[in-house]
Amino acid sequence: MAQHLHILGICGTFMGGLAQLAAARGFRVTGSDGNVYPPMSTQLEAAGIGLMEGYAPGHLDPAPDLVVIGNALSRGNPAVEAVLARGLDYCSGPEWLAREVLRGRWVLGVAGTHGKTTTSSLLAWILEDAGLSPGFLIGGVPGNFGVSAREGAGDCFVVEADEYDTAFFDKRSKFVHYRPKTLVLGNLEFDHADIFPDLAAIQRQFHHLVRCVPGNGRILRPTDSAALDAVEAMGCWTPVERWSLAGPGEEPAAADWQGRMQTADGTRFSLRGPAGEAGAADWVLPGRHNANNALAAVAAAAHAGVTPERALAALARFRGVKRRLELLGEVAGVKLYDDFAHHPTAIAATLGALRARGCTGRVLALVEPRSNTMRMGRHREALAASVAGADRVYWYQPPGMDWSLEDVAAAGTAPASVCDDVERLVATVVGEAQQGDQIVIMSNGSFAGIHQRLLGALRAARGE
């Protein structure tokens, strides 16, 4: 009889991906979550995984063989208390992944404050296009695969290596469980203010990750990160390769991997590798940040045996990632995008990418400061400058946030307003949108379903 796993917090991207991997391995999987909702609920149901709403102790009857507990759950949760009181066997998601899936495989980890999902997706696709059939667990849905996780038939496994803590009983960062042979360190800034007091605390966790990479492995990182310089200075026992990216007409800094943007939006760039390999990529993702993600993926794939020429060719067939500047629709010349940006640096990069495309209309930004760090106000001083690339900004004041966005709106260079009602916000945007405008919604949550509500309202207002 198959071992029964019950997953608490199953509809999170990581835990939902874990559930799919477990089901593919023959485990009988059930799960509970406070909010059972698409798209993860749809993926799980398609995999034959039973879902339960809420955290009732009765969900653990009959007792599963193992309870996998997500990091969103803490002491006081009824299901957690039942697990402890009954003496049920339990572990964290990263611990289960490392023990059951990653052991004995070539793990390629992608860490950093920004770009992990896109870089992981790019790396998995490059390996797939090269015929290596990698497994992966990614915090988003790559367009080339349609799922966030799969077992894969090859030796390689790509994992998005998140620095958030592991579980209520294991406060180490999740990524220390993965023991990568190939590690991408894309960038490093302060984030996750709910668990880290300062940047130095995050750097300490990154140092712990670096300690796990073997001497015959490889670490890839950009040249221009003082925060990563400090991590490396704490100690490194693995060969490090660096990449640098220059804008059009600029010269890249000295590095093992040198990229040059051939277009302002970065959809064409050239590359020279450590052995003098040269090539160019034409692809669909705009923005300097995405060109950096691509350089990281090409360099990581090279460590796993994929030639830069093959990797660059694969980029032309990359289909993007859900919720990463994803075009949801176009209505009467108005384009609507969805983006996961939830940090000032990411917000600025997204708006810069839209600008670099050379659009003739306006860029309208709808921003929900939803992350724990945002809600705590740790980035409030940087928010106004982050939206400088927009022509009009609509700030959404989420319920429960105990500081006002009015000062942020007033400090910006573009006209801005604050609204705490989604219906009213939709009506305002529909009334102000013009042909040629590009509207981008930025949030790391569902934003009360505003994406489809706004698209539907635009269609109704314009008779489509």
N, C-alpha and C positions, 0 to 999 in steps of 0.2 A: 504494500500500500504506500502511495506517495506521501512524503513528509508534508505536513500542513504548516504553512507559514501564514501568520496573520500580521499585516503591516498597519501600524498606526501612523496616520498622516499620509495615506496612500495617494492622494491626489496632487501632492506636490510634484514638481517635475522630476526631481531626483528619485523620490520614493516610488513614483509611478513607473519610472524607467526600471528601477530595481525589481518591481513586481513583474514587469514583462520579461526581464531576464530570468527570474525565478521560474515563471510559468514555462518558458521555453526550455528550461532545464528539467522539467518534469515534476516540479513541486506543485502541490495543490495550494493555491494562493487566494486568500481573502483579505479584505482590508476595510478600515474605517477612516473617516475624515469628517471634520466639522462641516465642510462644504464639498459635496460631491457634484462636480460641474464639468462641462466640456472645456477644452478638448481632451483633457486627460481621462475623464470618465468614459468618454467614447472609445479611446484607445484601449482602456482596461477591459471594458465590456466586450470589445471585439476579440480580446485575448482570452475570454472566458473566465475572467477574474470577478469574483463576487464582491460587490461594494455595499457598505452599510453607512448610513448617515449618522453622524454623531459618535460619541465615545462611551456608549453604554457598556457597563461591565458584562452584560448578557451577550455582547458580540464575541466574547471569549469562551462561550459555551457551544459545543464541548471544547475542552482546552486544546489549543493548537500545540504542535510540537515546539514551535519557536515563535516568539513575538519580536518583530523588528520595529524599533521605535524611532520615529522621525525626530529631528532636532527642534521642531516647532512645539513639541509636547514637553510639559514640565510637571513637577510634583504638584499634586492637587487635581490633576486631570483624572476623571473617574476611571478611565481605562488603565492609566499608569498605576494608580493606586491598587486596582484589582490585580494587575500583573505582580506587583510587589507582595501584596497580602497573600496571594495564592501560591507564591513561590514558583511562578512560571518561568521557564527559560526565556531569556531575552538578550538582545544585542542591538547595536546601532546599525544603521544602513551602511555606512562606510566599512564597518567591521565585517559585515556579511559579504559585501561586494569583494573586499580584499581576499577573504577566505575561500569563497565559493567560485568566483569568476576570474579574478586577476592573478591568482597564484600560478606561477609557471608560464605566464604570458609576457610578451614584450609590451609593457605599459608605456603609453605616450600621454603624459599629463600636460594640461594647459592651464596655467595659473595666471593671476593678475587681477587688478581691479576692474579693468574694462576689456571687452573683446573676447572673453573666454568662449562664449557660445559660438560666435562666428568663426574664430580660429579653430576650435575643435571640429566644427562642421566642415570647414575647409580641409583640415588634415584628414578626417575620415574619408571625405570624397576623393582626395588625391590618392590615398592608399587603395580605395575601392577601384578607381579608374585604372590604377596600375595592376589590378588583378590580385591584390593581397587579401581581399575579403575581410576587412577588420571588424572586430566588435567595437561597440561604442556605447557610452552613456553620456548624454549631452543635455544641458539645461535648456533646451529648445528643440524645435522640430526642423531639421535640415530639409530643404526642398527636394534634394536628390534621393532621400530615403523615406520621407513621410512619417517616420517614427523617431522618438527621442532616444531609443535604446534598442540594441540587438546583440545577440551572442556572437555572430560572425563565424566564419569557418577557418580563418587564418590565425596566425600566431599573434598578430598585433591587436591591441585594444586601446582605443582612444578614450580618455576620461577627462571631462571638465573638472578641474581640480579647484574646488571652492575652499576659501579660507574661513568660512563660517564654522562655528563650533559643531562638534559631532553629535552630541546628545546631552540630556540633562545630567547624565552620569559620566560623561567624557567631554571635558571642556577643551580638548585639543582641536585644532583645525581639522576639518574632514580630510584634507589632502595628505596628511601625514600617514594615513592608512594605505595609500595607493602604491608607494615604493616605485615610482616611475624609473625607467631606464632612459627615456628621453623626456626632458622637461622644458617646456616653454614658460618663461617668465615675461609676460607681455608688457607689464607696467606695474606701478605700485603707488597708490595714493591712500589717504585716510578714508575709511568707510566703515560701515557696521559699528556705529557708535554705541549700539545697544550692548555690544560684547567687548569692544576694544576701547580703552581709555584714550589712546593716542596712536600715532603712526608707529612709534617704536615697538609697541606691543604687537602690531601686525608684522613688522619686520622680524621680530623674534620667531613668530610662527613660520614665516618664509625661510628663516635660517634652519628651523627644524626640518622643513621639507627638503632643503638643499642637502642636509645631512643624510637623507635617505637615498640619494641618487648614487649609484655605484661608480667606481673609478673608470669602468669601461663604458659608462653611459655618456650622455651629452646634455649640456644645458644651453639653451638658446635664449638670448635676451637682446634688447636694443642698446645702443651705445649711450643714449641720452636720458638716463634715469639715475639721478643722484640717490633716490631711495633704494634702488636695486644695487647701486655701488656699495651702499652701507651694508646691505644683506651679504653681498659677496665678501666684504671685508671681515665679516664675522667668522669666515672659514669656508673653504670650498675644496673638495677633493675630486672634482669631476672636470674634464675639459669643457671650457666655455667658448661658445661661438657667438659673435655679436653681429647684429644687422643695423644698417642705417638707411634712411630713406630721404632723398632730396626732392624738392619740388621741381617743376619745369624750369630748365635753365640753370639749376643749381648743381653743385657738386656734393655728393654724399660724403659724410665723414669716413675716416678710415675704419674699415670693418671687414669681417670675413664675408659677409653678404651685403652687397651694395645695390640699392634700388634707386631708380630715377623715374619719377612721374613724367610721362610724356604728354599728358593732358592735365588740365587744371582739376578735373574731378577724379583723377586717379584710375579711370577705367582702362587706361593703357599705361603700362610701366615696363621698364627694362630692368634686367637683373644680371649681376655678375657674382658668381660664387667663389668659394675658397680656392678651387682648382682652376679658376679662370673661365669657368663655364659662363656663357652668355646666352641670353634669350629675352623674349618679351612676352607679355600677357595682354590679351584683350578680353575683358570680362565685364560683368554687369554692375558690380557693387561700387557705388561712388564714395568718395571721401578719402582723405589721407589716412584716417584711422583704419579703414578697410584695406588699403594698400599695405599698411604695416602688418595687419593680420595675415595677409596673403604671404608676405615675406617670411613671417614666423612659420607658417604652415609648410611652405616649400622647404625651408631649412630643416624643420623637424622631420619631414618626409625623407629628406636626403639621408638622414642618419639611419632610417629604416630601409634604405636601399633604393629609393625612387630617385631617378635622375632629375635634376632641375628642369631639363627640357620636357620630360614627361609631365612633371608637376605643373609647369606653366601652361602646357596644352590643356590639362585637366581644368584649369581655372575657367576656361572659355565655356565649359559645360556645367559650371556651378550654378545652382538655381536659387541661391540665397537661403535665408532662414526666416521662419515665421516670426513676426513681431520685430524684425530688424529692418526698419525702413521698408516695410511691406506695403505695397500698393493695394489698398482694399477695393478701390473702384474709382471711376471717373464719371462725373455727372455734369453735363453741359459745360465742359471745359474746366471743371474744378476737380483736382485730384486729391484724394484722401489717403494718407499714409498712417500706418501704425508703427510705433517704435518703442522699445523697451527702456529707453534712456531714463535714468533715475538718479543721476549724479551730475553736478554742473559740468564736468569735463565731457561727459557723454552727451548731454543736451547740446553743448556748443558744437561738438563734432557732428551730430546729426544735422543741425541747422546749416553748418558749414558745407556738408555734403550736398544738401539740397541747393544751396547757393551756387556751388561749383558747377552744377549741371547747366548753369546759364539760363535759368528760367526767365521768361519775360514778365510773368505776373508776380504777385506778392507771395511771401511765405507767411502763413498764419500758424502760430504755435499754440496748442492747447496742452497745458502742463499740469499734471497732478503730482505734487510732492508727497509720495506715498511711502517711500522706504522708511524704516525705523530711524535712520540717520537724518533724513529730511524732516521727519515729524519732530525729532528732538531739536531741530533748529541748528544743527552743527554746520550746515552749508549755507545758511541764510545769507551771509555776506557775499557769497559768490553767485547767487542765483540771478540777480539782475544782469550782471555781465554775461552770464551764460546764454542769454536769449538775445544778445545783440544782433545776431544774424537774422532775426525775424522782423517782419514789417508790422506785425500786430500780434500781441500776446494775450492769451486768455488763461489766467491762473485759476485753478480750481482749489478752493479751500475745503479739504476733506474733513468730515466730521471727526471730532476728538482731537484735532491738532490744536494745541493750546497757545499758539502764537499766530498772529495775523500776517497775511501776505500783502497787505496794503502798502507797507513800506517798500517791499520788493518791487511791486508794480510801479510805485512812484519813482523809484531810483533808476528804472530802465530807460534806455534811449528810444525805444519804440513805444507807441501807444499801447497801454495795457490796462486790463481790468481784472477784478477779482469777483468770483461767483461761487456760491456754496450750494447751488441747485443745478443738477445736471439738465433737467428739462429746460430751464431758463437759459442755460449755457448753449444748448443745442439751438434754441430759437434765435439767440443772438448771433451765433456763427452763421447760420443759414441766411439770416437777414443781411449780413455784411459781406458774405463771400461773393466774389466776382469771377467771371470767366478768366481763365489763365492762372487763378490762384492755386497754390499748393498748401494743403492743410495737413499738418502733422500732429498726431496725438501722441504725447509722451507720458508713459506711466509704466510701472512694473507690476500693475495689477489689472483688474478687469475694468476699472474706471466706470463702474455701474453700467456697463454695457453701452457706453457712449459711442463706440465705434460704429456699430450697426444702427443705432438710433440716429446718429448724425447722417449716415449714408442714406437711410430711409427718408429722413426729413428733407435732404437735398433733392432726392428723386421726386418726392411729392411736391415740393415747391416749384420744381421746374418741369413738371408734367411728364416725368419718365416712369 
